[in-house]
Amino acid sequence: MRLFIFRAVTDDSAAETGDKRLFLAGYLLSAEGWAEFSEAWDRALHRKPRIEYLKMAEAQNLRGQFRHWTVVQKDK
């Protein structure tokens, strides 16, 4: 018998008004896979223009980390 160790990351999204459905998504990788992803993600975050984290609602609405970005920069 083989034992596999996995790690999962999940996120949820729900509207504060109107339709109250909750959406949940996640990713499942081996511990080694997450280590590789983490290093690649850190490199991506440090590219110019630099951001500290990615929150899609901020990107979509050019708020927070994206408040000084243009639509073209955000889409790229």
HUJO-V25350 format. One record per pair of residues at least 6 apart in sequence whose C-alpha atoms are under 7 Angstrom apart, sorted by the first residue. I is the first residue (numbers start at 1). J is the second residue. D is the distance in whole Angstrom. If there is no record, write none. Layout:
((I:J:D) (I:J:D))
This chain:
((5:30:6) (5:31:7) (6:28:7) (6:29:6) (6:30:4) (6:31:6) (7:28:6) (7:29:6) (7:30:6) (7:31:6) (8:26:7) (8:27:6) (8:28:4) (8:29:7) (9:26:5) (9:27:5) (9:28:7) (10:24:7) (10:25:6) (10:26:4) (10:27:7) (11:24:6) (11:25:6) (11:26:6) (12:22:7) (12:23:5) (12:24:4) (12:25:6) (13:22:6) (13:23:5) (13:24:7) (14:20:6) (14:21:6) (14:22:5) (14:23:6) (45:51:6) (45:52:6) (45:53:7) (51:65:6) (58:64:6) (58:65:7) (58:66:6) (59:66:6) (59:74:7) (62:69:7))
